[in-house]
Amino acid sequence: MLRRHFLKLLSLTAASVSLGTLALPTPVQAAETIKVGILHSLSGTMAISETALKETALMTIEEINSQGGVLGKKLEPVIVDPASNWPLFAEKARQLLSKDKVDVVFGCWTSVSRKSVLPVFKELNGLLFYPVQYEGEELEKNVFYTGAAPNQQAIPAVEYLMSEDGGSATRFVLLGTDYVYPRTTNKILRAFLTSKGVGEADIMEEYTPFGHGDYQTIIAKIKKFASEGKKTAVISTINGDSNVPFYKELGNAGLKATDVPVVAFSVGEEELRGVDTKPLVGHLASWNYFMSLKNPVNDQFTKMYKDWAVKNKLPAADKVVTNDPMEATYIGLHLWKQAVEKAKSTEVDKVIPAMAGQSMKAPSGFEIKMDERNHHLHKPVFIGEVKGDGQFNVVWKTPGPVRAAPWSPYIPGNEKKSDAPSQ
């Protein structure tokens, strides 16, 4: 009997592990914890970016648990891998909310994955924290957006490129992965550039599929476009592991930042770990956080992650880096904790109003606040130049946090839309 009982328990535990679930196996134990869903691609084309967000969420949960948990309960991570498969994101979201009964989910990177899970969160009244910059044009009751809206990343970056300090560009290549985020962001940027007097002939738009690996032809087209007499800049919304061959080809083609600067919106310290950055020195990225920022909160954040990597034997643990979406994940978990404590409940309909106005001192060095109305953070904007060691040197920043504008003023009709999600 004892052996049979042991084998049954072993079988239950193995099933739990196979789902990537760290949940304890009995209902009694589960009721003593608060379940937190982690919905990130740990395989496929987006694993290069999203795996670090899973690790950041686990690190933050451990930090919160070490400080007593939330409402006297420990947080219990429940991890799933949608494998860079957008329909599978919806399936895994439903599993987290319906089967695993999580109280909140931290996850997604691409907008197509977020769009895939939105109907599930609305139907089941779940709560999603989305940690990556995106195209805006969306405001959902069941989502808190801790990444940047276009006015907190894309627009300031292009204004910088057009400035004297940024090289006074008058010709632009809009280069992206072929899905909703790059196409909508470029629609906004095209309207913005047009409003600044840039003609259609001075805007080149190119897209490649997810996982694209051959950028030789596109780089050649960019070189030809840039050789036609006007100062040219590239705005990259390439996502995932395609960034590695893109930047390698950029280096191979000898396209230097002093000739044609590239500003990226989805490339940070983590993505550059797989690239020889010496030929890329001077190219740019626009974010709300860089690992190289000097302040006590960031020192603590970066040390905590390095210690976590060593403790958990992550690959190349001695060389791990932190980046913007990792900071946004860290902020989201802490603000959700504060809101739950204010609401004295994990119920979604009580936590949502309690999120309004939640704030904390963030690794960016600024006091970050969740807007009282629009479910977006007020965030500072930084533009950094790639250095030879894969870090960024900040060359421009806003004086303080910027309020998000989810509905871009450059899209006709947006001025009539509500600044708060419908309830």
N, C-alpha and C positions, 0 to 999 in steps of 0.2 A: 504493500500500500504506500509505504513511504517513498519507495522508488518511483511508483506511478505518479504520486503527487509532485515529486521533484521534477519528473520529466514534463508534466503538464505545465508547471510554473516556468520551466526552462523554455518550453514552446511558446508560451505567452510573451516572455521577455524577448525571444528571438523575433517574434512577429512585430513587437514594438520597435525594435532596432531596425528591422527591414524597412519600416515606413519612415525611418529617420526620426522616430518619435522618442523623445527623452522622457515621455510620460511614465509615471509609476503605474503598475498594472491594475491595482484595485481601485474601485470607485471611492472607497473611504479615504485612501491616500490622496486621490485626485482632488477631492473636495477640500482638502486642506491647502491647496495651492491655487494660484491664479495662472491660468494657461495663456501663454503668449505665442501666437503663430508667427513663424518666420517663413516667408514665401519668396525665395530667391533661387535663380538658376544656379545650380552647382555643377552643371554639365552643359555642353553645347556652346554656341558662339558667344553667349553673354556671361559664361562662367568667369572669364577673365576679370570682369568688373564686379559681378554680384557676390562671388564667394567671400570677398572681404567684408561685405555688408552683413552676411550671416555671422561671420566671426565677431564683427563689431556689436551686433545685437546680443550675442552670447556673452561677450565681455561685459556689456552694460547690465545685463540681467544678473550676472555674478556680482557686479559692483553693488547693485541695488539690494540684492539678497544679503550681501555682507553687512549692509547698513540696516538690516531688519526687515527687508521686503516691503510690501505694500499692504496697508490695513492689517498688519500683523501676520500676513501670509507670504510665503516664498513665491517667487515667479518661477514658472515651469515652462521652458521652451519646448515648442512642438515644431519640428523642422520638416519641411517638404521640399522636393526638388522638381520644379516644373520643366527643367531641362531645356530652356530656351524655346519651348513649344507653346505658342500663345493659347490655343484651345486648352492645353493641359493646365495653364494657369487658372482658368475658370474651374476646371475639375478639382484641382488641389485647393482652391479657395473654398469651394463647397465642402470638401472633406474637412478642412480646418474648422469651418463654422458649424456644420451639421453633425459630423461624427466626433471630432476631437473636442468640440465645444469650447474653442478658445474665446477669450474675452476681447482680444484685440489682435490685429495682424500688422506686422511690419514687413513691407515687401514691394516687389516689382522694381524694374529699372526702365525698360522701354515703355513708351506710351501705348504701344500696341498690347503689351501685357496688362497695363492698367485698364485700358479700354475693355479688355477681355473679361476682367474680374468685376468691373463696376456693376453689371446687372445682378451678379450674385450677392454683392454686399448690399445693394438696395433691396433685393428680394428678402434676404435673411436679416436685414438690419444689423449688419456687421460694421466694424470700425477698422478702416485701413489707414495706416500712416505711410505716405509715399515719399521717399527720400531723395529723389533725383530731379534736377532741373527739367522743365518740360515746356511745351508750346503754349500753355494757357488755354483759353477758349473753353474753359470747363470750371464748374463750381458744384461740388456734390456734398450733400449733407453728411454722407458716410465716409468722407475722405478728409484727412488733414494733409496738406502739401508742405513738406519741410524742405523741399528743394526750391530752386528759383523759378519765378515766372519770367517771361521774356524781358520785362523792364528791369529785372534784377540781374541780367546776364547778357543777353544777346544785343539789346539796344545800346547799353553802355559800351560794349566791346566795339561795335561798329562806329559809334561816335568817337571812340579813342582812335581807331584806324584812320578816321577822316581828319583828326586833329594834327597839328604840326608835330606834337610829341610822338604821335603814333605813325607818322610817315606821310600824312596828307594824301591818303589813297583816294582815287577818283574812279577806279574801275574794280569790280568785285566778282569773284568766283564763289558761288554758293554751292558747296559740295557736301552731299549727305548720303546717308543710307536711305533706301527707298521705303519709307513708311511714314506714319502720321506726324511724328515729332519734327523730322527735318523738313518735310513738305510744308507743314503749317508754320514753322518758324521762318522758313524762307519766304512764305507768302507775306508774313508780317515784315520781314526785312526788306523785301522788294518794295512794299508800299512805303516803308520808312525811307529807303534810298531815293525813291521817286519824289517823295515830299522834300528831299534835300537837293533836288535838281539833277540827280544821276539819271542819265538816259538809258533806255532799254538796251541799246547797243553796248553799253558798258556794264551789263550784268550777264554773266554766264552761269547757267544752272545745270548741275550734273548729279546723277544719282547712281548708286551701285547697290546690289542686293546684300542682305545680311551674309556675312562670311566671305565676302568678295576678297580675292587675294592678289589680283593682277592690276596694279595701278600705273603700269608703264604708259599705256595709251592716254589715260587721263592727265597724267603729269606732263606728257608731251603737249597736250592741248592747252594746258594752263601756261606752259612756257611760251607757246605761240601767242596766246591771248595777251600775255604780259609784255610781249615784245613789240606791241603795236603802238607804243609811244606814251602810254599813260601809266601813272603809278597804280599798281595792282596789288590787291590783297585777297587772300583766300579765307573764307569763313567755313569751317568744317563742322558738320554735324554728323560725321561718321561715327557709328556706334559699334562697340564690341571689339572682337579680335581683329577686325579688318584694319584697325588703327595701326597694328604692327607692320603689315606689308605696306600700308600707305606711307608711314614715316620712313620705313627703310628705303622705299623708292624715291621719296623726297630727298633723302641723303644721297642715294646713288646718282640722282639726276643733277646734284649740285645746286639745287634750288635753295639758296640761302635766305635767311630772314631779312638780310639787308636788301635783297632783290625783290622778293615776293613774300611778305610775312604771312604766316598761317595762324589764325586764331581759332582754337578749338573749344567746343562747349561740352565735349564728353571725354576729354582726355585729361587725366590727372596723373598724380604720382604713381598710382597702381598700374595704369596702362603703360606708362613709360618704363616700367621695370624690365620689360622684354625687349627693349630697343637700345641700340647704341645712340645715346643722345648727343654725342659730341658734334655730329653734323647738323643737329637741330637747334643748337644754341641760338637764342634770340627769337625763335618762334614763340607764339603766345597761347595762353589759355585764360579764359574768363570764368571765375568761380566766386563763391562766397566764403571760401576757406582755402588756405594752402598750409601744408605741413610746416613750411619754413617760417610761418608767423611767430614772432617772438612775444610771448606773454606767459604768465604763470599758469593759466588754465590750459593753454596748449601744451606747455611743458609736461603737465600732469597727464593730459590726454595721450600724447605720443608715447610717454614712458609706460603708461598703463597698457597700451596696445602692444608695445614691444615685449613687455613682461608676459602678456597673455600669449603672444606668439611663441615665445620660448617655452613657457609652461605647457602649452598644448602641442608643442613640436610641429608647428606649421612649417610648410616648405620654405626654405631660406629664411628661417625665423630671425636670423641676425640682420636681415636686410629689409624687413617689412617696412611699409610706409603707411601714412594716413592720408586721406583725401577728403574732398568736399562731401560726397554722398555718405561717407563714413561718419563725418561730423553731423550731418543731417539726421542720420539714424540715431546717433547718440543723443542729440537734442530731443528728437521725437520721443524716445523712450522715457527720458526724464520729465518732459512736459506732460506726457500721459500719466506718469506716476503722480505728479503734483495734482493733476485734474481729478484722478481717482480719489486721492486723499481729500480734496476739497468736496467732491461729491459724496464721499463716504460710501462709494459703490462703484462697481465695474459695469453697471448697466449702461448700455450705449446711450440711451436717451437722457441719462443723467450726466455722463462724462462729456458729451458734446458741448453743452452750455458751459460746463466747468473749464473747458479748454480755453475759452475766450480770455485773452489778456494774460495767460500764463507766460512767465518769463524766466530766464536764467542767464547767468554769465557763461558765454559759450567759448569754445576753443578759438574762435575767430578773434577773441579779445573784446567783443562787443556784447552788450546786454541784448539778448534776442527775445523778441516777444511774438506770441501768436496773436494775430489781429483779432479784434473784438467781433468782427463780422465775417470776413471772407475765407477763414480756414487756411490762410497762408501766413508764413512768418515774415516779419520785417527783418531784412538781412542786409549786411554791408556787401559791396561789390568790389572785388579785387581783380586786377589784370596782372598776370605774372609772365615773365620771360623764362623759357626753358634754360636751365644751366647744364653744364657738362655732366653733373652728377645726377641728373634726372629730377632735381628739385626746381623750384620756381623762385625767381627774384621778383618781388612785387614792384611794378613800375607805376601803378596808378591805383587809387582806391577812392571810394566815396567817403565823405566826412563821417558818416554814420549809417545806421541801418536805413534801408529804403522800403517803403510799403509796397507790397505786390499789387500789380494791376492784372488780375487774371484775364480780364477782357481787354485785349489790346486796343488802344485808341486809333491804331492805324487800320483796323478792320471796320468797314462801314457797317453801321447799325449797332455796334457794341455800346455806344453811348446810352442806349435805351435799356440795357440789360442791368439786372439787379446786382448789387455788390455783395449780396449774401445768398447762400444756397437756399432753395425752396425747401421747406420742412415737410 
